[in-house]
Amino acid sequence: MGAVASPSPTIVGALKCQQDSYLQTLETEVVSCNEYIPPKTPQQNGKSKSKKSTDPTKVLQNSESTPSKTWLIELADSVLFPEGGGQPTDHGSLVSLSGDHNESIPITSIQRHGLRCVHFSRTPLSPGTLVRQTVEFPRRWDHMQQHTGQHLLSAIMDGMSLETLGWSMGTAGEMNYVELPRKPSDEEIRVIQGKCNEAIRENVKITVETPEGKGSDSLPEDYDREKGIVRFIRIGDLDYNACCGTHLRQTSHIGLILLHHTQTVRGTNCRLFFTAGDRAIKMATESINGLRSIAVSLSSSAAPADVAANVQRLGDQVSEARKKEKKMLAEIAKFEGDRIKARLEKQETVVSYRATDGLDFINLVVFEIKDVVKERGVVVLLSGEVNTPGSIVITGKPELVESIASQVKGIVGTAKGGGKGEKWQGKVTEWKKGEIEALKAAVETN
């Protein structure tokens, strides 16, 4: 397989999906089908470099249920949009209308190779085969709402001296963001959102133009500027920008634009997060339902101000409880320190084991006994329970610390730690049955 047949494939920029973004199916012809040969992994000093793959076939190749081969299929035209312009690849399917292969072939990666539109497929199709393409339209619709929404949002902000430096479309159900040179004020965000949704209500017409001789600085390096087609998206008198993506026909189809939070990045730059259309409605619905669930757990009304006030009050209570807990632990640590010091007057080795008090408590006890233990003997402090992690701290005379530390590794299978002189500290990944008792017995017989 691999011989190119007529007709010549339509170039990216003039694809059916770009001419009519609402078209959902298309009957076309396979022009070429070649086996995908992955690029060789770069070698360095005889070893492969560890680098994140950007290969669009990675999901296909790593799936246990898929064959090892991937095929690059080029069609006479395509209703499936190839990834580009900030918009993800479409998902869809191919069904052969001739021959024996009439099962639906899932397509989840379409890429632009220069001016070519290439479909990554698990199944080969012979050149000349007639196929029906079908796009997963809910995904396409979501992408168009986010993408056209971003164009409108950026146009509104540009008129307010807030230039869009870049943008990223979130995966399904997630927020998108535009990157700005500065953080907009709360009042600016309110105004921007209002103007965006006003333009949506006005139902401004959106058109695609391909003026001859007009280029763009935003074209990819591998796009042939002479043979290619540069598409410009016009939103009435509001916006006119080069873009290869699929777009809505009118602003009312965006539905709505919701602006969310901001995030400072790279000095004074700022990311403004947003969602549009059905995605925004779904996210708002989930947020409202989540707020109601929180309100129920707090025995509060679902009004946002009431929930916020109750959460703040709960946070204050937790903070106060932590202060009290810290103070109480310090008092208990002092009592435990006094108990250990009294024991050290009668014996050289002492074990302090408190199952549920962790390393913070142990360190408090160590502080209480540090001036006494290095002269009188050694103390082993333990925490944790069977089948749970824990801590071990050994402090005291250096020779005794070293002796007991050497025994720890033989008794506690998952203990790891280190130290020298008057202190050894270790972490137990998981206490096994009998290890705590065995360690206590070994220490007490020293």
HUGI-V919670 format. One record per pair of residues at least 6 apart in sequence whose ideal C-beta (glycine too) atoms are under 7 Angstrom apart, sorted by the first residue. I is the first residue (numbers start at 0). J is the second residue. D is the distance in Angstrom with one decimal. If there is no record, write none. Layout:
((I J D) (I J D))
This chain:
((0 32 4.8) (0 33 6.9) (0 123 5.7) (0 125 6.3) (1 31 6.5) (1 32 6.7) (1 33 4.6) (2 126 6.0) (3 30 6.2) (3 31 4.8) (3 126 6.9) (4 30 6.0) (4 126 4.2) (4 127 5.2) (6 75 5.1) (8 30 4.8) (8 73 5.3) (8 74 6.7) (8 75 5.8) (8 115 6.6) (9 75 6.6) (9 76 4.5) (10 114 4.1) (10 227 6.5) (10 228 6.7) (11 81 6.2) (11 111 4.9) (11 114 5.5) (11 115 7.0) (11 116 5.3) (11 243 6.9) (12 227 5.5) (12 228 3.2) (12 230 6.0) (12 243 6.5) (13 228 5.4) (14 76 6.3) (14 77 5.0) (14 116 6.0) (15 22 5.9) (15 25 5.4) (15 76 5.0) (15 77 6.4) (15 78 5.1) (16 22 6.9) (16 77 6.0) (16 78 5.0) (16 79 6.2) (16 80 4.5) (16 245 5.9) (17 230 6.7) (17 245 6.6) (20 143 6.1) (20 245 3.8) (20 246 6.0) (22 78 5.5) (23 133 6.5) (23 134 5.4) (23 136 5.0) (24 78 6.5) (24 131 6.2) (24 132 6.4) (24 133 5.0) (25 76 6.5) (25 78 3.9) (25 132 4.7) (26 96 6.8) (26 129 6.6) (26 131 5.3) (27 74 4.8) (27 75 4.8) (27 76 4.9) (27 130 6.2) (27 132 6.3) (28 74 6.7) (28 75 4.6) (28 127 6.5) (28 128 7.0) (28 129 5.7) (29 72 6.2) (29 74 6.0) (29 124 4.8) (29 125 6.6) (29 126 5.3) (29 127 6.4) (29 128 4.4) (29 130 6.2) (30 73 4.8) (30 74 6.1) (30 75 5.6) (30 126 6.1) (31 73 4.6) (31 126 5.7) (32 70 5.6) (32 72 5.1) (32 123 5.2) (32 124 5.5) (32 125 6.6) (32 126 6.2) (33 70 7.0) (33 71 5.0) (34 68 6.0) (34 70 6.0) (35 56 6.0) (35 69 4.1) (35 70 6.4) (35 71 5.2) (35 119 6.9) (37 54 6.5) (40 47 4.9) (41 48 5.1) (55 108 4.3) (55 110 5.3) (55 119 6.1) (56 69 4.7) (56 108 6.5) (56 119 5.3) (59 65 5.6) (59 69 5.3) (59 119 6.5) (59 121 6.2) (60 69 6.5) (65 121 5.4) (66 121 6.1) (69 119 5.7) (69 121 6.7) (70 120 4.7) (70 122 6.9) (70 123 4.5) (71 117 5.0) (71 119 6.6) (72 118 4.5) (72 120 5.1) (72 124 5.9) (73 115 6.0) (73 116 6.8) (73 117 5.8) (74 118 6.9) (74 130 7.0) (77 116 4.9) (77 132 6.6) (78 132 4.7) (78 134 5.4) (79 89 4.4) (79 91 4.8) (79 106 6.2) (79 109 4.9) (79 118 6.7) (79 132 6.0) (79 134 5.6) (80 86 6.9) (80 88 7.0) (80 89 4.5) (80 109 6.7) (80 245 5.3) (81 88 6.3) (81 109 4.3) (81 110 5.4) (81 111 4.4) (81 116 4.9) (82 88 4.0) (82 109 6.8) (82 110 5.9) (83 111 5.3) (83 243 5.1) (83 244 7.0) (84 242 5.2) (84 243 4.3) (84 244 4.1) (85 146 6.9) (85 166 5.9) (85 168 6.0) (85 244 6.9) (86 142 5.5) (86 146 5.2) (86 168 6.5) (86 244 4.1) (86 245 6.8) (87 142 6.4) (87 168 6.6) (88 108 5.5) (88 109 4.9) (89 109 6.0) (89 134 5.4) (89 135 6.8) (89 138 6.8) (89 139 5.8) (90 106 6.8) (90 107 5.0) (90 135 4.2) (90 138 5.5) (91 106 5.2) (91 132 6.2) (91 133 5.4) (91 134 4.3) (91 135 5.3) (92 103 4.6) (92 104 6.1) (92 105 5.6) (92 106 6.0) (92 133 5.1) (93 104 4.5) (93 106 6.0) (93 120 7.0) (93 130 4.9) (93 132 6.0) (94 101 6.4) (94 103 5.2) (94 130 6.3) (94 131 4.8) (95 101 5.4) (95 124 6.3) (95 128 5.5) (95 130 5.5) (96 129 4.2) (96 130 6.2) (96 131 5.9) (97 128 5.9) (97 129 5.0) (98 128 6.1) (100 122 6.7) (100 124 6.6) (104 120 5.7) (104 121 7.0) (104 122 4.8) (106 118 5.3) (106 120 6.2) (108 119 4.1) (109 116 6.5) (109 117 6.9) (109 118 5.3) (110 117 5.3) (113 221 5.6) (113 223 6.4) (114 223 5.6) (114 226 6.3) (114 227 5.6) (124 130 6.7) (139 245 6.5) (141 171 6.5) (141 277 6.4) (141 278 5.8) (142 245 6.8) (143 245 5.4) (143 246 6.0) (143 247 5.1) (144 247 6.9) (144 253 5.6) (144 254 6.4) (144 275 4.8) (144 276 3.1) (144 277 6.6) (144 278 6.7) (145 168 5.2) (145 175 5.5) (145 275 5.3) (145 278 6.6) (146 168 6.8) (146 244 5.1) (146 246 6.4) (147 205 6.6) (147 246 4.8) (147 247 4.5) (147 253 5.7) (148 253 5.0) (148 256 5.2) (148 275 3.1) (148 276 6.7) (149 166 5.3) (149 175 6.6) (149 177 6.5) (150 232 6.1) (150 234 6.2) (150 238 5.5) (150 240 6.5) (151 195 5.8) (151 198 6.0) (151 234 6.0) (151 237 6.9) (151 238 6.8) (151 250 6.4) (151 253 6.6) (152 177 6.4) (152 195 5.7) (152 256 6.0) (152 273 6.2) (153 163 4.0) (153 177 6.2) (154 234 6.3) (154 237 4.6) (154 238 3.6) (155 191 5.6) (155 194 4.8) (155 195 5.4) (156 163 6.5) (156 191 5.9) (159 187 6.6) (159 191 6.8) (161 179 5.3) (161 183 6.1) (162 180 6.1) (163 177 5.0) (163 179 6.8) (164 178 4.5) (164 179 6.6) (164 180 6.3) (164 268 6.8) (165 178 4.6) (166 175 6.7) (166 176 6.7) (166 177 4.5) (166 178 6.8) (167 175 6.3) (167 176 5.6) (168 175 5.0) (169 175 4.8) (172 278 6.8) (172 281 7.0) (174 259 5.8) (174 272 4.4) (174 273 6.8) (174 274 5.5) (175 272 6.9) (175 273 5.7) (175 274 6.5) (176 270 4.3) (176 271 6.2) (176 272 4.7) (177 271 5.4) (178 268 5.9) (178 270 5.4) (179 268 6.8) (179 269 5.0) (179 271 5.9) (180 267 6.8) (180 268 6.1) (181 267 5.6) (181 269 6.1) (182 261 5.6) (182 263 6.5) (182 269 4.1) (183 191 7.0) (183 271 6.6) (188 258 5.3) (191 258 6.5) (192 256 6.5) (192 258 4.7) (195 256 4.3) (196 255 5.7) (196 256 6.1) (198 237 6.3) (198 250 5.5) (199 250 4.8) (199 251 6.0) (199 253 5.1) (199 255 6.3) (199 256 7.0) (201 250 6.9) (202 249 5.3) (202 250 5.9) (202 251 4.2) (203 234 5.7) (203 235 3.9) (203 237 6.5) (203 249 6.7) (203 250 4.4) (204 235 6.1) (204 249 5.6) (205 232 6.8) (205 233 6.9) (205 234 5.3) (205 246 5.8) (205 247 5.8) (205 248 5.7) (205 249 5.8) (205 250 6.6) (206 233 4.9) (207 230 5.6) (207 232 6.1) (208 231 4.7) (208 233 6.0) (209 228 5.3) (209 229 6.7) (209 230 5.6) (210 231 6.7) (213 229 6.3) (214 224 6.1) (214 229 6.0) (215 229 5.6) (215 241 3.6) (217 241 5.7) (218 224 6.4) (218 229 6.9) (229 241 5.8) (230 241 6.7) (230 242 6.3) (230 243 5.9) (231 239 6.0) (231 240 6.6) (231 241 5.4) (232 240 5.8) (232 242 4.7) (232 246 5.5) (233 239 5.0) (234 250 6.7) (247 253 6.3) (253 275 5.5) (253 276 5.7) (254 275 6.7) (254 276 3.9) (254 277 6.5) (255 275 6.9) (255 276 6.9) (255 279 5.7) (256 273 6.1) (256 275 4.9) (256 279 6.9) (257 273 6.4) (257 274 5.3) (257 279 4.4) (257 283 6.6) (258 271 6.5) (258 273 5.1) (259 272 4.1) (259 273 6.2) (260 272 5.6) (261 269 5.2) (261 270 6.6) (261 271 5.4) (262 269 6.9) (262 270 4.5) (263 269 5.6) (264 270 5.7) (274 282 5.4) (290 301 6.0) (290 303 6.6) (290 306 5.8) (291 301 4.7) (293 306 5.8) (294 300 6.3) (294 301 4.3) (294 306 5.2) (297 306 6.8) (297 309 4.4) (297 313 6.8) (299 305 5.1) (299 306 5.6) (299 309 4.4) (328 360 5.5) (328 363 6.3) (329 363 5.9) (332 360 6.1) (332 363 3.6) (332 364 4.8) (332 367 5.8) (333 367 5.7) (335 351 6.2) (335 364 5.2) (336 364 5.5) (336 367 2.8) (336 368 4.9) (339 349 5.3) (339 351 6.0) (339 368 5.3) (339 378 5.7) (340 368 6.0) (340 371 5.1) (342 349 4.6) (343 349 5.9) (343 371 6.4) (343 372 6.5) (343 375 4.3) (343 376 5.5) (347 376 3.6) (347 377 6.9) (348 376 5.7) (348 377 5.4) (348 442 5.4) (348 443 6.3) (348 445 4.9) (349 378 4.9) (350 379 5.0) (350 381 6.9) (350 439 4.9) (350 442 5.1) (350 443 6.4) (351 364 6.4) (351 378 6.4) (351 380 4.7) (352 381 4.4) (352 435 6.8) (352 439 6.7) (353 360 6.7) (353 382 6.0) (354 382 6.7) (354 383 6.6) (354 384 4.8) (356 382 5.8) (357 382 5.4) (357 390 6.4) (358 382 6.9) (358 390 4.5) (361 380 4.6) (361 382 6.2) (361 390 6.0) (361 392 5.1) (364 380 6.0) (365 380 7.0) (365 392 6.2) (365 394 5.7) (368 378 6.2) (372 378 5.2) (372 394 5.7) (372 395 4.5) (373 395 6.0) (373 396 6.3) (373 421 5.3) (376 395 5.5) (376 396 6.3) (376 399 6.4) (377 393 6.5) (377 395 3.2) (377 396 5.8) (377 399 3.8) (377 400 5.9) (377 403 6.3) (378 394 5.6) (378 395 5.6) (379 393 5.2) (379 403 6.2) (379 442 4.9) (380 392 4.6) (381 389 6.6) (381 391 5.8) (381 435 6.5) (382 389 4.8) (382 390 4.9) (383 389 1.9) (383 390 6.8) (383 427 5.9) (383 430 5.2) (384 430 6.4) (385 430 5.2) (385 432 5.3) (386 429 6.2) (386 430 6.9) (387 429 6.8) (387 430 6.4) (388 427 5.9) (388 428 5.8) (388 429 6.0) (389 427 4.4) (389 430 5.6) (390 426 6.1) (390 427 6.8) (391 407 6.3) (391 414 6.3) (391 416 6.7) (391 425 4.5) (391 427 6.3) (392 424 5.1) (393 400 5.1) (393 403 5.3) (393 404 5.6) (393 423 4.4) (394 400 6.7) (394 421 6.1) (394 422 4.8) (395 421 6.6) (397 420 5.1) (397 421 5.7) (400 421 6.3) (400 422 6.7) (400 423 5.4) (402 445 6.7) (403 442 5.9) (403 445 6.5) (404 423 4.2) (406 441 5.3) (407 414 5.3) (407 425 6.5) (407 438 6.8) (408 414 6.2) (410 434 6.1) (410 437 5.1) (410 438 5.0) (410 441 6.1) (411 427 5.8) (411 434 5.1) (411 438 6.2) (412 431 6.0) (413 427 5.6) (413 428 3.8) (413 429 5.3) (414 425 4.9) (414 427 5.1) (415 425 6.0) (415 426 5.9) (416 423 6.3) (416 424 5.3) (416 425 2.4) (416 426 6.2) (417 423 6.9) (418 424 5.5))
